[in-house]
Amino acid sequence: MTSKRSKKKTRSSDQPKFTAKTADKHTLYQLSVQEPATEVRFISRVFSKLRGRKPWTIREDFCGTALFCAEWVKSHRDRRAVGVDIDPGVVRWGIEHNLAPIGEPGDRITIFEQDVLKKVPGKYDVTVAFNFSYWIFRDRATQLAYFKNVLRSLNREGIFFLDAYGGFESQQTMEEPRKVEGGFTYVWDQSEYNPIDHSVVNHIHFEFRDGTRMRKAFTYEWRFWTLLELKELLLEAGFKQVKVYWEDSDDDGEGTGTYRPRKAAENDAAWVAYLVAEV
């Protein structure tokens, strides 16, 4: 089964490029988890349908290496992006590898090295929080405060996009490997799940064709949030409407990569969905 904790699809290659000694974990993460071009198209399609125009400005919370910011401005010369992240090491890596090659940060991309709970200057068409990063907020009060901060960052036609994962397999301890182009394997490790408080510990490992491994390249200590909880918190924060965009399936039950608004869905073993919250 293709990993539902990542929207990235399985790929393979006959030419191994990586080993545990030579690989950079941020490069591996971008190759195995992120698909910024796909998400830029999704945001553009949904925003245009809901607002009747293209989105131009975006704020990416928990931007990490700012790969999404880079893809956003590359998609149209009039687009601008702001990235927010608290980790200076990851921000520096992103500037060197993703932004400097396109002459940023500068006129089109601005990076704020700070907590996403603090005020960020400006108003934006779109704010995003992807790869379940906001699950780091493990109590209701903090999550609500974050959503209120996002609402303040949006203009009068603004939309907040965030993703979530779930399904009954998501509440089980398990490891799920997936081969990735370049000759390595991405392993999603659901190491701990507490059914009482919904705390989870997840790891990402990488394994290579030469037999070497990069264990616990990334570790996430999160609260497992349900879609209903998130919808209720977004509405309480002041968003007027929240829709869940669910992935379409083909005749074999495999995901097509197209997400549409749904009010009901099959109880899949594992899934990724988007929440779209309108100002």
Order of alpha helices (4+ residues) and beta strands (2+ residues): alpha-alpha-beta-alpha-beta-alpha-beta-beta-alpha-beta-beta-beta-beta-beta-alpha-beta-beta-beta
